[in-house]
Amino acid sequence: MAERPVFMPQLEGDLLVRTCMVSFVWSPGLAMVQKQKSIRSLHEEAGKQLNINAVLEISTKSEDHLGVELSAFSLKYSPVGKQDDYFLESIFQASKVFENGGPYIDIRRMPPSQAKQDTRLTESGQLVGFRSAGVDWPLIPKTAFYDWLYINIIHTTQEYGERLKEYEGFTDIEFNPKKSVNCQAHSAALYVALNSRGLLNEALSSRDEFINVLQQFSTGDTQKSSSNRELF
């Protein structure tokens, strides 16, 4: 047995994202088929334990094409007027500021797997914050910068927003809250909650507004928009 969180957007009340740990049968092994067995088991148990049926796995292991597209390893940001595009995961890694260096902007051009393994990310001391488009982001609230980055990028594609509304919960089979902080499934749930409540434009207008909106509510963590704005 294993446990993974299911993130459920809340459309009313003082909670934006409800996070519930669900126990399920884990299929060991690194093969895609094993990961997908685990995902199916997780979603079946989510239906039984949480009484929800429409659950989307967001990762490269998802059996739903939308879930793969919305993975940080697949999702891309294309700056307006430029031919370049960057993977969300690479932008996130390139935005990190450490006590002895960073942000290492060149990382944004790397494939996600290479970006995560860049040795500078582990040899520059403690992480102290993030810097994106000249704006510094603090480490608290814990997931604020990652959520802001993820939500900004999916907000540029209207189709994603409409399709995400169809789901009651989101998962990421690779995310273990005991080992990691940021999760794309949480970001997707937060997007649905903000969008459904009419708070999205306000939240995405600036760093301070985004943090203010999060602090007005609870995101369920163990804690005026322009889609043409430069993110990095």
Buried (B, 14 or more C-beta within 10 A) or exposed (E): EBBBBBBBBBEEEEBBBBBBEBEBEBBEEEEEEBBBBBBBBBBBBBBEBBEBEEBBBBBBBBEBEBBBBBBBBBBEBEBEEEEEEBBBBBBBBBBBBBEEEBBBEEBBEBEBEEBBEBEBBEEBEEEBBBBBEEBBBEBEBBBBBBBBBBBBBBBBBEEBBEBBBEBBBBBBBBBEBEEEBBBBBBBBBBBBBBBBBEBBBBBBBBBEBBBEBBEEBBBBBEEEBEEEBEBB
